[in-house]
Amino acid sequence: MSKRNLVLFIASSLDGYIATKDESLEWLFQVEGEGDNGFSEFYDTVDTILMGKRTYDWVMNQDLEEFPYKNKECYVFTRAAAENTEDVKFVNGDVTHFVNKLKSQGGKNIWLVGGGELLQAFIQEKLVDELIITVAPTILGKGIPLFREGDSQLNLSLKRIRNFNQFVELHYEVKK
Ligand SMILES: NC(=O)c1ccc[n+]([C@@H]2O[C@H](COP(=O)([O-])OP(=O)(O)OC[C@H]3O[C@@H](n4cnc5c(N)ncnc54)[C@H](OP(=O)(O)O)[C@@H]3O)[C@@H](O)[C@H]2O)c1
């Protein structure tokens, strides 16, 4: 059985922000990309999705007809009590234990959607195997940072670079 990887797939401004302070992604949607910028190709490689509670709230505020990740196992990390819905299960507790359990179960890759706060916990615990960062040609100046300060250094190996018109996709593997 091939190894199941945990992959961060996220879009960022050139200066490393994933949203404005007021959680807008308008700057991202304005960029001229190409097709779906590799999204469906990536989406097919995962069967499980992880996100932080603020990212989940952002998705739920989008007025979508239905939850966008219906056909995958979706987990939302929160420290508060929350009731599972038909689309997501809430997870509260040790991220390392949870991810190791998922990895031991086998399956396709696991998508870490974000945001930056949850990512920081995953970096700290060295749980991320690959990072695919789609860089927008935008300098936001301020916003919600992709990477937070921490004390865990990761060394990466570049696997691929490609562009979707104005977007640059950087694909790294974490060196173990
Ligand atoms: N550009 C992109 O591709 C992209 C992708 C994803 C998200 N975003 C944007 O990023 C923003 C949200 O990012 P964010 O960094 O502010 O928040 P986040 O990481 O999405 O969520 C933070 C929340 O997750 C929970 N959490 C974090 N670490 C945890 C841990 N170790 N254990 C258990 N629960 C944990 C906490 O929820 P509780 O407070 O409930 O305890 C925390 O308040 C949104 O605006 C979203 O739109 C952008």
The ligand as an SDF file (V2000), in Angstrom:
LIG
                    3D

 48 52  0  0  0  0  0  0  0  0999 V2000
   -6.3990   31.4220    0.3890 N   0  0  0  0  0  0  0  0  0  0  0  0
   -6.8500   30.2070    0.6390 C   0  0  0  0  0  0  0  0  0  0  0  0
   -6.6790   29.2710   -0.1910 O   0  0  0  0  0  0  0  0  0  0  0  0
   -7.4970   29.9250    1.9520 C   0  0  0  0  0  0  0  0  0  0  0  0
   -7.5980   28.5950    2.3950 C   0  0  0  0  0  0  0  0  0  0  0  0
   -8.1430   28.3570    3.6530 C   0  0  0  0  0  0  0  0  0  0  0  0
   -8.5950   29.4140    4.4240 C   0  0  0  0  0  0  0  0  0  0  0  0
   -8.5050   30.6780    3.9720 N   0  0  0  0  0  0  0  0  0  0  0  0
   -8.9730   31.8060    4.7860 C   0  0  0  0  0  0  0  0  0  0  0  0
   -8.2870   31.7770    6.0220 O   0  0  0  0  0  0  0  0  0  0  0  0
   -9.1200   32.3650    7.0320 C   0  0  0  0  0  0  0  0  0  0  0  0
   -9.1080   31.5000    8.2670 C   0  0  0  0  0  0  0  0  0  0  0  0
   -7.7670   31.2270    8.6720 O   0  0  0  0  0  0  0  0  0  0  0  0
   -7.3120   31.3690   10.1830 P   0  0  0  0  0  0  0  0  0  0  0  0
   -5.8540   31.1240   10.2460 O   0  0  0  0  0  0  0  0  0  0  0  0
   -7.8410   32.6480   10.7030 O   0  0  0  0  0  0  0  0  0  0  0  0
   -8.1480   30.2250   10.9390 O   0  0  0  0  0  0  0  0  0  0  0  0
   -8.2630   28.6250   10.7930 P   0  0  0  0  0  0  0  0  0  0  0  0
   -6.9240   27.9870   10.9330 O   0  0  0  0  0  0  0  0  0  0  0  0
   -9.0830   28.2760    9.5990 O   0  0  0  0  0  0  0  0  0  0  0  0
   -9.1820   28.2990   12.0530 O   0  0  0  0  0  0  0  0  0  0  0  0
   -8.7460   28.6320   13.3390 C   0  0  0  0  0  0  0  0  0  0  0  0
   -9.6390   27.9240   14.3340 C   0  0  0  0  0  0  0  0  0  0  0  0
   -9.4500   26.5040   14.2070 O   0  0  0  0  0  0  0  0  0  0  0  0
   -9.4420   25.8910   15.4780 C   0  0  0  0  0  0  0  0  0  0  0  0
   -8.0900   25.3550   15.7360 N   0  0  0  0  0  0  0  0  0  0  0  0
   -6.8960   25.8590   15.3240 C   0  0  0  0  0  0  0  0  0  0  0  0
   -5.8790   25.0920   15.7600 N   0  0  0  0  0  0  0  0  0  0  0  0
   -6.4490   24.0660   16.4450 C   0  0  0  0  0  0  0  0  0  0  0  0
   -5.9250   22.9470   17.1250 C   0  0  0  0  0  0  0  0  0  0  0  0
   -4.5980   22.7270   17.1950 N   0  0  0  0  0  0  0  0  0  0  0  0
   -6.7880   22.0870   17.7130 N   0  0  0  0  0  0  0  0  0  0  0  0
   -8.1230   22.2910   17.6340 C   0  0  0  0  0  0  0  0  0  0  0  0
   -8.6890   23.3680   17.0250 N   0  0  0  0  0  0  0  0  0  0  0  0
   -7.8480   24.2270   16.4250 C   0  0  0  0  0  0  0  0  0  0  0  0
   -9.8210   26.9660   16.4630 C   0  0  0  0  0  0  0  0  0  0  0  0
  -11.2540   26.9650   16.4660 O   0  0  0  0  0  0  0  0  0  0  0  0
  -12.1460   27.4190   17.7450 P   0  0  0  0  0  0  0  0  0  0  0  0
  -11.8900   28.8800   17.8920 O   0  0  0  0  0  0  0  0  0  0  0  0
  -13.5380   27.0680   17.3410 O   0  0  0  0  0  0  0  0  0  0  0  0
  -11.6340   26.5950   18.9010 O   0  0  0  0  0  0  0  0  0  0  0  0
   -9.3110   28.2360   15.7820 C   0  0  0  0  0  0  0  0  0  0  0  0
   -9.9820   29.4020   16.1990 O   0  0  0  0  0  0  0  0  0  0  0  0
  -10.4980   32.4950    6.4050 C   0  0  0  0  0  0  0  0  0  0  0  0
  -10.7060   33.8590    6.0480 O   0  0  0  0  0  0  0  0  0  0  0  0
  -10.4250   31.6720    5.1520 C   0  0  0  0  0  0  0  0  0  0  0  0
  -11.2390   32.1940    4.1290 O   0  0  0  0  0  0  0  0  0  0  0  0
   -7.9630   30.9520    2.7510 C   0  0  0  0  0  0  0  0  0  0  0  0
  1  2  1  0
  2  3  2  0
  2  4  1  0
  4  5  1  0
  4 48  2  0
  5  6  2  0
  6  7  1  0
  7  8  2  0
  8  9  1  0
  8 48  1  0
  9 10  1  0
  9 46  1  0
 10 11  1  0
 11 12  1  0
 11 44  1  0
 12 13  1  0
 13 14  1  0
 14 15  2  0
 14 16  1  0
 14 17  1  0
 17 18  1  0
 18 19  2  0
 18 20  1  0
 18 21  1  0
 21 22  1  0
 22 23  1  0
 23 24  1  0
 23 42  1  0
 24 25  1  0
 25 26  1  0
 25 36  1  0
 26 27  1  0
 26 35  1  0
 27 28  2  0
 28 29  1  0
 29 30  1  0
 29 35  2  0
 30 31  1  0
 30 32  2  0
 32 33  1  0
 33 34  2  0
 34 35  1  0
 36 37  1  0
 36 42  1  0
 37 38  1  0
 38 39  2  0
 38 40  1  0
 38 41  1  0
 42 43  1  0
 44 45  1  0
 44 46  1  0
 46 47  1  0
M  CHG  2   8   1  16  -1
M  END
$$$$
